[in-house]
Amino acid sequence: MAERNSRKRSVPARLREETWYLVDYEDDGNLRVLGEDEIRHIFPDEEEEIQAGDIVSALWLPNGQFYDAKVLQKGGKFHFIALISATRSQY
């Protein structure tokens, strides 16, 4: 029987270190995964790190405007790819 070689795919450092946020837009309930540069605190003087449960201003990509959204989860990119794939398979 031939041995099976498994190779781990290495994740580029820039993807490992970047934080991503799953947000729920308050006006229409759409879910999006956004990068750190696509969300911000509603009040610019807040210095705290954004956490799950926070209400933030989130970029709506189709028109480039910022809208209120709730952060549902925070994690790395690959965490959200698995989450979205699992969610889609339920429907």
VOGU-3710 file (C-alpha; in Angstrom, 3 decimals, decimal comma):
1> maernsrkrs> 0,000/0,000/0,000  1,393/3,366/-0,975  1,989/5,875/1,757  -0,101/8,952/1,604  1,823/12,195/1,630  -0,010/15,068/3,168  1,262/18,562/2,670  0,188/21,397/4,827  -0,462/24,518/2,863  1,264/27,402/4,464
11> vparlreetw> -0,812/30,509/4,937  0,895/33,762/3,957  1,807/35,868/6,986  -0,334/38,801/5,851  -3,453/36,606/5,918  -2,628/35,007/9,257  -2,206/38,340/10,992  -5,175/40,203/9,550  -8,351/40,382/11,617  -11,726/40,065/9,946
21> ylvdyeddgn> -15,192/40,895/11,281  -18,574/39,316/10,554  -21,076/42,172/10,717  -24,865/42,406/10,527  -26,055/45,665/8,956  -28,812/47,098/11,151  -30,961/48,580/8,385  -31,404/45,461/6,240  -29,901/42,498/8,120  -27,276/41,687/5,467
31> lrvlgedeir> -24,214/39,821/6,710  -20,724/40,668/5,447  -17,176/39,769/6,355  -15,086/42,938/6,451  -11,435/43,698/7,047  -10,040/46,022/9,684  -9,882/48,936/7,254  -13,574/48,577/6,350  -15,032/49,173/9,825  -14,545/51,862/12,444
41> hifpdeeeei> -15,936/53,013/15,752  -18,989/55,242/15,478  -17,286/57,762/17,754  -13,751/58,440/16,444  -12,315/59,149/19,915  -12,832/55,549/21,064  -9,484/53,812/21,418  -10,715/50,359/22,427  -10,318/47,353/20,170  -13,492/46,365/18,328
51> qagdivsalw> -15,109/43,250/19,821  -18,125/41,040/19,092  -21,306/42,829/20,147  -20,019/46,330/19,326  -22,033/48,633/17,079  -19,704/50,093/14,444  -19,757/52,031/11,186  -19,231/49,460/8,450  -18,475/50,082/4,804  -21,186/49,002/2,361
61> lpngqfydak> -19,136/48,039/-0,684  -21,704/48,680/-3,433  -21,877/52,427/-2,730  -18,848/53,162/-0,537  -20,967/54,585/2,312  -20,671/53,655/5,992  -23,707/52,279/7,861  -24,358/51,077/11,411  -23,691/47,389/11,892  -23,291/44,996/14,793
71> vlqkggkfhf> -20,122/42,908/15,012  -21,209/39,275/15,382  -17,789/37,622/15,320  -14,140/38,476/15,075  -11,479/36,187/13,683  -9,050/35,379/10,910  -9,958/35,101/7,249  -9,818/31,318/7,103  -12,079/31,042/10,153  -14,789/32,940/8,275
81> ialisatrsq> -14,395/30,973/5,046  -15,225/27,820/7,008  -18,096/29,566/8,818  -19,681/30,838/5,605  -19,287/27,455/3,883  -20,964/25,696/6,814  -23,800/28,233/6,885  -24,475/27,932/3,152  -24,609/24,139/3,331  -27,478/24,361/5,837
91> y> -29,787/25,989/3,272
//
